[in-house]
Amino acid sequence: LEFRRVLFRSLGLPQDVQAPYLRGVQRISASLYVAKVELEKPGWVALSEEYASGWKAYLVPVSDPKPLLVSYYEKYPWWRSAWWWLVPDAASTLDRWELSNHVRINGFMQAWQLQNSGSYWLIIEYRPQRTYEAGWLVTIGGVGSMFLFGLIWSARELLHLLRKTVVV
């Protein structure tokens, strides 16, 4: 209760603002969280990660088609990869549900205002992580290509050497 009082005081909000009911919060990776949110009236959701502008929150109504990310994690709960955005249209469908009211609270945390009542899927991700992961893909692809090129080159040289020794 004390935390809630400090939180709302730092935001300049009345202390009777409703905190949303979060159900089934899943930490998919260090940069991705998924939860089901039930709101009777507008409220706030806070994430106790250090504030950075790269954190994005998406609030998708349950009545809409389920985001690919959510359905994938329901189907394969053991799959804990943050590479979901590589699936075609997985990330672009979320962009229209992005919450724009990202604020710093208590000096280091972040929060988003949830303005409409109802049932939603809440997805919070650290967006710059996608660039980091894309860098890993490029690195792995580059090293793999160099390895494959080296194998082909070595095999070619070996065949060339074998042909020379057979002819002589």
ABEGO torsion letter per residue (X at the ends): XAAAAAAAAAAGBBAABBBBBBBGBBBABAABBBBBBBBABBBBBBBABBBBAABBBBBBBAABBBBAAAAAAAABAABABAAAAABBGAAAAAAAABBABBBBBGGABBBBBBABBEBBBBBBBBAAAAAAAAAAAAAAAAAAAAAAAAAAAAAAAAAAAAAAAAAX
